[in-house]
């Protein structure tokens, strides 16, 4: 395959797909996180294919490698934030369950 553009790179294509999945996932995060973890996760996800594109456009192997390193850093950041985000969702769900049990017990008192 002849790579003329960063858009021809499978790694960029998969990165863009990941961005779409991240946006879909963060749409289910608690609204209290919209300006916190949600936006951080989205920015980190966007950074991965963006740095691939920028590095490729720079035209030198050395700069491309540098931007691939930045993409890997953004991916590690994203992984960490997704783990935290998943725990937030679990805590939110557990909190709803606890409040429901509490209301149920109070109604029977």
C-alpha positions as a Markdown table, in Angstrom:
| # | Residue | x | y | z |
|---|---|---|---|---|
| 1 | Unk | 0.0 | 0.0 | 0.0 |
| 2 | Unk | 1.3 | 3.4 | -0.9 |
| 3 | Unk | 1.0 | 5.9 | 2.0 |
| 4 | Unk | 0.5 | 9.3 | 0.5 |
| 5 | Unk | -1.5 | 10.8 | 3.4 |
| 6 | Unk | -1.9 | 10.1 | 7.1 |
| 7 | Unk | -5.4 | 9.1 | 6.2 |
| 8 | Unk | -3.9 | 6.0 | 4.5 |
| 9 | Unk | -2.4 | 4.8 | 7.8 |
| 10 | Unk | -4.3 | 2.1 | 9.5 |
| 11 | Unk | -3.1 | 3.3 | 12.9 |
| 12 | Unk | -4.7 | 6.8 | 12.2 |
| 13 | Unk | -7.9 | 5.1 | 11.0 |
| 14 | Unk | -8.2 | 3.0 | 14.2 |
| 15 | Unk | -7.4 | 6.1 | 16.3 |
| 16 | Unk | -10.3 | 8.0 | 14.7 |
| 17 | Unk | -12.6 | 5.1 | 15.3 |
| 18 | Unk | -11.5 | 5.1 | 19.0 |
| 19 | Unk | -12.4 | 8.8 | 19.2 |
| 20 | Unk | -16.0 | 8.0 | 18.1 |
| 21 | Unk | -16.3 | 5.2 | 20.6 |
| 22 | Unk | -14.9 | 7.4 | 23.4 |
| 23 | Unk | -17.5 | 10.1 | 22.6 |
| 24 | Unk | -20.3 | 7.6 | 22.7 |
| 25 | Unk | -19.0 | 6.2 | 26.0 |
| 26 | Unk | -18.5 | 9.6 | 27.7 |
| 27 | Unk | -22.1 | 10.5 | 26.7 |
| 28 | Unk | -23.2 | 8.1 | 29.5 |
| 29 | Unk | -21.0 | 9.7 | 32.2 |
| 30 | Unk | -22.6 | 11.7 | 35.0 |
| 31 | Unk | -23.4 | 15.2 | 33.9 |
| 32 | Unk | -21.3 | 16.5 | 36.9 |
| 33 | Unk | -18.2 | 15.2 | 35.0 |
| 34 | Unk | -18.9 | 17.0 | 31.8 |
| 35 | Unk | -16.3 | 19.7 | 32.4 |
| 36 | Unk | -13.9 | 17.4 | 34.3 |
| 37 | Unk | -13.1 | 13.8 | 33.4 |
| 38 | Unk | -15.4 | 13.7 | 30.3 |
| 39 | Unk | -13.6 | 16.6 | 28.5 |
| 40 | Unk | -10.1 | 15.2 | 29.6 |
| 41 | Unk | -11.0 | 11.8 | 28.2 |
| 42 | Unk | -12.2 | 13.3 | 24.9 |
| 43 | Unk | -9.2 | 15.5 | 24.5 |
| 44 | Unk | -6.8 | 12.6 | 25.2 |
| 45 | Unk | -8.6 | 10.5 | 22.6 |
| 46 | Unk | -8.6 | 13.2 | 20.0 |
| 47 | Unk | -4.9 | 13.7 | 20.6 |
| 48 | Unk | -3.9 | 10.2 | 19.5 |
| 49 | Unk | -4.9 | 10.4 | 15.8 |
| 50 | Unk | -4.2 | 14.2 | 15.7 |
| 51 | Unk | -0.5 | 13.6 | 16.7 |
| 52 | Unk | -0.2 | 10.8 | 14.1 |
| 53 | Unk | -1.5 | 13.2 | 11.5 |
| 54 | Unk | 0.7 | 16.1 | 12.5 |
| 55 | Unk | 3.8 | 13.9 | 12.7 |
| 56 | Unk | 3.2 | 12.4 | 9.3 |
| 57 | Unk | 2.6 | 15.9 | 7.8 |
| 58 | Unk | 6.0 | 17.2 | 9.2 |
| 59 | Unk | 7.7 | 15.2 | 6.5 |
| 60 | Unk | 10.7 | 13.8 | 8.4 |
| 61 | Unk | 11.1 | 10.4 | 10.0 |
| 62 | Unk | 12.6 | 11.9 | 13.2 |
| 63 | Unk | 9.6 | 14.3 | 13.7 |
| 64 | Unk | 7.1 | 11.5 | 12.8 |
| 65 | Unk | 8.7 | 9.3 | 15.5 |
| 66 | Unk | 8.5 | 12.2 | 18.0 |
| 67 | Unk | 4.8 | 12.6 | 17.4 |
| 68 | Unk | 4.2 | 8.9 | 17.5 |
| 69 | Unk | 5.7 | 9.0 | 21.0 |
| 70 | Unk | 3.3 | 11.8 | 21.9 |
| 71 | Unk | 0.4 | 9.7 | 20.6 |
| 72 | Unk | 1.5 | 6.8 | 22.8 |
| 73 | Unk | 1.6 | 9.2 | 25.8 |
| 74 | Unk | -1.9 | 10.4 | 25.0 |
| 75 | Unk | -3.1 | 6.8 | 24.7 |
| 76 | Unk | -1.6 | 5.9 | 28.1 |
| 77 | Unk | -3.4 | 9.0 | 29.5 |
| 78 | Unk | -6.6 | 7.9 | 27.9 |
| 79 | Unk | -6.4 | 4.4 | 29.3 |
| 80 | Unk | -5.9 | 5.8 | 32.8 |
| 81 | Unk | -8.8 | 8.1 | 32.5 |
| 82 | Unk | -11.1 | 5.4 | 31.1 |
| 83 | Unk | -10.3 | 3.2 | 34.1 |
| 84 | Unk | -11.1 | 6.1 | 36.4 |
| 85 | Unk | -14.3 | 6.9 | 34.4 |
| 86 | Unk | -15.4 | 3.3 | 34.7 |
| 87 | Unk | -15.0 | 3.4 | 38.4 |
| 88 | Unk | -17.0 | 6.7 | 38.6 |
| 89 | Unk | -19.8 | 5.0 | 36.7 |
| 90 | Unk | -19.7 | 2.0 | 39.0 |
| 91 | Unk | -19.8 | 4.4 | 42.1 |
| 92 | Unk | -22.7 | 6.3 | 40.6 |
| 93 | Unk | -24.6 | 3.1 | 40.0 |
| 94 | Unk | -23.9 | 1.8 | 43.5 |
| 95 | Unk | -25.0 | 5.2 | 44.9 |
| 96 | Unk | -28.3 | 4.9 | 43.1 |
| 97 | Unk | -28.8 | 1.4 | 44.5 |
| 98 | Unk | -28.0 | 2.5 | 48.0 |
| 99 | Unk | -30.4 | 5.4 | 47.8 |
| 100 | Unk | -33.1 | 3.1 | 46.4 |
| 101 | Unk | -32.6 | 0.6 | 49.3 |
| 102 | Unk | -32.6 | 3.4 | 51.8 |
| 103 | Unk | -35.9 | 4.8 | 50.4 |
| 104 | Unk | -37.4 | 1.3 | 50.4 |
| 105 | Unk | -36.5 | 0.8 | 54.0 |
| 106 | Unk | -37.7 | 4.2 | 55.1 |
| 107 | Unk | -41.1 | 3.6 | 53.4 |
| 108 | Unk | -41.6 | 0.5 | 55.4 |
| 109 | Unk | -40.8 | 2.2 | 58.7 |
